[in-house]
Amino acid sequence: MIGPKFHIKKNDLVMVIAGKERGKSGRVLRILPEKERVIVEKINFVKRHTRPHGRQRQGGILEKEAPLHISNVMLLCEKCNKPVRIGHRMIEEGKKVRFCRKCGELFDK
């Protein structure tokens, strides 16, 4: 089975629209398609307590980004400067691109 297709890709600028981080924006670092989640830069930090392992890794409290559900983020249009819904259209080279539904700006160039 082929995995689900998402409207958000790696390195997209997104805004969180639900949850405790609502209203914050950042770049997508990773997409976890099997869990339908995304990891956004500097959003949804959690503290992880780790033990030291030999001489290589020091123990302590690490802060890292936790995944958010993909339905809780929206693509941020740089022209509108707002979270927007996107559409798909074919351009003259036969390539399928994403565009902003509000202003028509292309995301994939």
N, C-alpha and C positions, 0 to 999 in steps of 0.2 A: 504494500500500500504506500502510495506517495503521501508525504506529510502535508499538513494544511498550508495554504498560502496566506501570508500576512501582508497588511498594508504598510508595515513598518520594516525597515531594513537597518543593518548595522551602519553606524555613523550618522543616522538621521537625527535631527534636532526634534525632541518631543517635549510635550508638557503633560504633567500628571493631572488628571481630571477628577480623580476620586481617591479617598483615603487620607491618611494623616499628612502626606506630602503634597496635597492638592495645591495647584498653582505654581509649583516649582518646575523648572525645565532643565534639560541636560541632553547630552549626546548618548545614543544607544551604544553600549560597549559589546553586548552579546545578546543573541536571541536563542532561547531554548524552545524550539518548536514542539518537542514531544510533551512539554509541560505547559505550552502556550504562555510563556513568560519572557520578560525582557529584563536586562540589567542596564540601568541608566546611571551614567557618571554622576557621582556626588549626591545621589538620591537613595533614600531608604537604607541608611546605614544601620548595621547591627554589630553588636560586640561579640566576639568569639574568644573564649578563654582557651588558651593552648598550653600544653605542657612542653617543657624543653625536651628535645630529642638529641642526645649526644652533644657534640660540639657544633653541629651544623645549624640547628634551629633554636633560637632563644624562645623561652616561654613568655607568657604575658597575655595582655588583652589586646587583640587585634580588632580594628574596625574595618569592615568591608561592606560593599553594596550587596543588598539582598535582592532577589528577583521580584518584579511586580507583574501582575497579570496584564496581558497585552491589551485587554479591554479597558484598562484604567489609564492608558496613555493615548494621546492624539498627536499627530504630526503637526509641527509648528511651521507655518508658512513665514518665510523671511520677509516677503513683500507686505503681507497683511499684518505680520507680527502677532498673530492669533492662532490658537489651535483650530485646525480645519479638517473637514472631511475631504477625502481625495477621490478622484475618478481616474479612469484609465482611458487612454486614447492611442491610436496608432499615428505615428508621424510619417513623413514622406519616405524615409529610408526603410519603412516596414518594421520599425522598432516600436514596442509597446512601452509607453511612458506613463508616469503618474503626474497628475496635475491638481492644483488647488481648485476646489469647487467655487470659492468666493471670487478669486481674481483671475484664475486661469493660468497662473504661473506654473511652469514645468519643474518637477523635482529631479527627474532623471534626464541628464543632458548628454 
